[in-house]
Amino acid sequence: MPDPFKSKLPDTGTTIFTVMSAMAREYGAINLSQGFPNFDVDQDLKDLVLEYVDSGFNQYAPLAGVPELLKVLSEKIAGLYGVRISAEDEITITAGATQAIFTAIAAVVHPGDEVILFDPSYDSYAPSVRAFGGVPVPIALHPPGFRIDWDEVMKAITRRTRMIIINSPHNPAGKVFRDEDIAALKGIADAHPLFLLSDEVYEHLVFDGLPHLSMLKYPELYARSFVVFSFGKTLHATGWKLGYCVAPPALTDEFRKIHQFNVFCVNRPIQHAIAAYFENPETYLSISAFYQEKRDHFARMMKESRFRMIPAEGSYFMLADYSEVSQKDDMAFTRELVREHGVATIPLTPFYAKPPSGQRIIRFCFAKTNNLLEEAAGILSHI
Ligand SMILES: Cc1ncc(COP(=O)(O)O)c(C=O)c1O
């Protein structure tokens, strides 16, 4: 009889996002915790989905994705980043970015391989590495800048380093890569035979005119990269769980070997609908301005509070230091906020393998209607 308790992920419990959303429901709180919008998908896109369901596009899609969507994405990438990506050989549609991340790791990480990642980090990275016998090597980023110290990265690289996971715009810190980050990555790529997994799910949420420095733009970096995107973030449709992975043909081959036995293919009618919707680039080009307005609105209202907001350059998250409000640790403080004030947020320490002591920071998601943001800011300003 196999030991049923020999867990592959013994330290992994319920994610903090699930915990806080459940608490938000229990206390009827305003939910600024989990990263999803409280407004609906564009009616035109919903109509397109219904149209494709009605016209019978309801059976398996091709493994890599429907050709119409792959073509639109390749054109979108050419328009945004000035590079030619093969629709057939370099793009795979996945069940959200999470499956793309998991599949990329499954494709190249062997037992004992080390994978460098930056804490605070999205919670799927480290468990996915561990699930395939890899060893996560977390490097901590520090407030308020949360910038990567590339000298520290150089020191952390060993002969076993197989991959570095990067994420710009960054969840939860809201920071974006600058030219110096790209220069450092190029130096590392020159010196070490490792892969990059670039999580770019917030590519269309970059503010203040800053460019999104995608790995797709730099041939020497792209040559070793899996670049991951999410339709959920771009289309306000996180519940559809659709995303894609862009990688050079040889890496895409390896990616698809895993993908075909993991899901084989993903939701077909919605793929067709997105292909038709993206024919108009405004559908994605307008997203940055839309969210920048929300970021500014929320930040302006929070000026009335004792929370010290940490400026977000991208993503739909904003961090705040609450040291002037409470001396409790962030787990206790976020629970108190839900129970006693009816606002759900996310503590920062669960994003770290080794939580820094004395840090009093929480995360707000501002992908919410303006009246909900106003209501939340009203409450938070009186604490
Ligand atoms: C940084 C980051 N990567 C990946 C994902 C997952 O995206 P998806 O919902 O498409 O799986 C999220 C979702 O919150 C995220 O914030």
The ligand as an ORCA input file, in Angstrom:
! r2SCAN-3c Opt
* xyz 0 1
  C       1.868     37.357    -11.984
  C       0.767     36.423    -12.366
  N       1.047     35.380    -13.150
  C       0.100     34.517    -13.532
  C      -1.216     34.666    -13.130
  C      -2.233     33.656    -13.551
  O      -2.938     34.028    -14.693
  P      -4.149     33.103    -15.193
  O      -5.352     33.475    -14.413
  O      -4.253     33.420    -16.646
  O      -3.751     31.694    -14.959
  C      -1.560     35.735    -12.287
  C      -2.937     35.889    -11.792
  O      -3.201     36.573    -10.833
  C      -0.536     36.639    -11.910
  O      -0.797     37.683    -11.119
*
